[in-house]
Amino acid sequence: MTATTSLFDPARFEAALEDALTASASLSPRLFAAMRHALLAPGKRLRPQLVFAAGALSQAPVEALTPFAVAVELIHTYSLIHDDLPAMDDDALRRGRPTVHVAFDEATAILAGDALQALAFETLAITPELTLEQRMRLVGLLAHAAGAGGMVGGQALDIEAERFPSTAAPESDALTALEQLHRGKTGALIEAAVIGGALCGPKVKRTLLETLAPLAAQLGLAFQIVDDLLDATSDAATLGKTPGKDARQGKQTFVTLLGERVARERLRTLQRQIDAAIATLGRDAAPLATVARQVIERDR
């Protein structure tokens, strides 16, 4: 592998997702169809790409990175299914197709999300390509990112801000509160993808992890600002999901809080910080630089 070559192969990764799903025994054909509907829908696969890009920094082999990247995408897909439920964000469109609760039904959607989450940890637990120590560290990392200290906690803050406005942070602290919310809901899995990718390597230096941790946090925040900007300026055909929904529901976004101009300035500041951190990592960071640009420059 050259320093500028990514370990991520889209076709090979889609096949790995298919294999993981096929290996999952399901008593219900309908449940399996719902899982397949969500997982194999066309997506950007940015989080798996980050796994492979970070893995290049610790000389992690493709065979070790693949099961963790699959697990990350399984967790991400589960979270999308549950986020779209009527009790949560109540969305009808995801990745250009009807959400799972619309295509099937609400109960099946809940169960499909549950099954994909369980499959993520099963995939990590049984893979022979990672050592026992690596599997334990990755399971812990992913569980924390998905739980109350990460994605679930962030989603809870999102719901509380919308439904219990009296508990919201004062205006002077609104930006800090919004960043905390998205550090959990969106950023936690991005951070886990980056740190976990590096942990898949045979020898991981503590200095590398110390550089990657703040970089990944900045990248997660940049991802959300881009999401909010696209939500405010794009249409459903471009996004593959319903635009403008958060603003209509009165949810705080970086655009509604800061305005589009200041949100873009905040994004540019984050981009400079991310670029500077990546530059310290040497030539092996070229794939990470490429994926970071995709995160910031994407149009959907």
Protein Blocks (a to p, Z undefined) as FASTA:
>chain_A
ZZklcfbdfklmmmmmmmmmmmpccfblklmmmmmmmmmpcceklmmmmmmmmmmmnopa
fklmmmmmmmmmmmmmmmmmmmmpmklnopabeghiacfklmmmmklmmmmmmmmmmmmm
mmmmmpmkbcfklmmmmmmmmmmmmmmmlmmmmmmmmmmmmmmmmlpccfklmmmmmmmm
mmmmmmmmmmmmmmmmmmmpmbdcfklmmmmmmmmmmmmmmmmmmmmmmmmmmcfklnop
aehklmmnopacfklmnopklmmmmmmmmmmmmmmmmmmnojmlmmmmmmmmmmmmpcZZ
